[in-house]
Amino acid sequence: MNAASVTDVVTGLALRRPPGRAWKWGFAVALSLTGLLAASIVVLLARGVGIWGVAMPVAWGFAIANYVWWIGIGMAGTFISAALFLTRQGWRSALNRHAEAMTVFALAVSGLFPVLHLGRPWFAYWLAPYPDRMGLWPQWRSALVWDFFAIGAYVIVSVLYFYTGLIPDLAAVRDRATTRGRQVFYGLLALGWRGEARDWERHATLTRMLAALAVPLVFSVHSMVALDFSEGLLPGWHSTIFPPFFVAGALFSGIAMVVVLSVPLRRAYGLEGFLMDAHFDRLGKLMLAAGWVVTYGYAAEIFTAFYGGDRYDIALVEHRMTGAYAWMFWSTIACNSVAIQALWWRRVRISRPALLAVSVLVLVGMWLERFMLIVTSLYRDYLPSSWGTFHPTVWDIAFLAGSVGLFALLFLVFVRFFPVLSIVELRRQASSTEARS
């Protein structure tokens, strides 16, 4: 496929291809789940967080697990695009657009849960570390303060990086639009792009700068999220391995989500000429590598508990393996450590149904791992009178399902009206291939 045909194909997906039956059904389901989320938020505002299953001693539950899970998924998209861009990996050109969109939408969904978990979300601005009129200055030694700055910076950089890459493609769609409304819509979003030499020079400079900022921010953001837990003097949380463990887990779940989005996108939009076996093969290898780092984290946590000899850490590990939530621990191991071993075989990595099944198991396993981390560290204290198990309510399930629906809704709207592939990257790759031949 030459450079000219790339532009025609990608712009045609946004301008001329009508929504198929699969897109309509997916949109209907996603819209219904988003409506469920909206209704749940209304009930939450009216009745308070008591509608959830949280109670002492398990004061955190689905909301924080959902937050950590979604923000982990949001870390990998920009990292995959930015890291592969900086290392000049040409195969990223078929993945970077929807991976970056995944990041933006996952971050938007994750931001709901800390705000809703406050109980009084209209005071959400109190989360911002600023000196108030009562003279309460931010505690700069707290991970929560730096968590706000790290996540805020990453959101800004991710949105800018995503939108910067879209601008030339939006201009291409604008120039091929046949109706006045579409010309105005895409023209406004293209910010007056003309494709002059100085436009391309500034675009390249800004893209390199944002990519260079995005890569270290991935590590800082999830390290800060990990420190929110590891600063607590609680068995199961107070661990120095958490920052690298959380980063690896974020990349692990993010790569799995890229696969979950890429497989149906390839089939629904006929992108077999762009998303090829080599792309899924490399994604499978990356998932396997990240999964082994996560598995090492599980083994190191168990080993250090017994090697250190602390009876409270040992009791926590034993409770996770044999206690009320043992099924969750072993399900996590099965999904995150056992299932990925199939990826050693190339036949599995290039088999889209098999790779999709493994990726779904990884996403389920990573959610269970986040939930296990929170609940199993809280439900058993050192006094039997303080023991208590967590039982999710229908509203906990509704918020989890609604968040998935909101993410799916945003992504479906994006692939319907915007270029799902990077025209600039694919044209550059096609041109270099033609020059070599």
Helices and strands as residue ranges (DSSP letters): H 3-15, H 21-47, G 49-51, H 62-86, G 90-94, H 96-110, H 112-116, G 121-127, H 143-176, H 180-190, H 197-230, H 242-269, H 277-308, H 311-322, H 326-333, I 334-338, G 339-344, H 346-350, H 352-375, G 384-386, H 394-417, H 423-436
